[in-house]
Amino acid sequence: MTILYTLVARGSVVLAEFSATSTNGSTIARQILDKIPGNNDMNVSYSQDRYIFHVKRTDGLTVLCMADDVAGSKP
């Protein structure tokens, strides 16, 4: 699995981010971050173009990573 982009946020405030390549991952990640409902703990995956975005939120802290779709998502 290749992780191309990742961010850590509290609410909608991005605390740290890293991009391993030039993509639109940051834009899509921030759109996902803005649309995630509530503040409950969660673990979900979204697909966009040829990428999978994995999102895990625990105690208000969100970790989001973008991987290429060949990595798939955990069932």
Phi, psi and omega in degrees: 000136178250117175270120185262333184207145175210152174215158174235132183219156169242114189065231178259008180268116180283123181268326180202149175208156180214137176233126180273349183207166180274103178221180175268021182303320180298316180296312181294318180300318180292327175294317177297314180303319180290334185263355179290124184282148171061193180237013182289151174299143182203162176213102184224165176227144177232148175247143179211123183055237180255024183238153173245132177252118178259130183234128175229125178240129178221127178052039177084354179260126183249132172244126181234132176227150179247126178233158176290153189291347177292340177287332180072188178232151181288128181294000000 
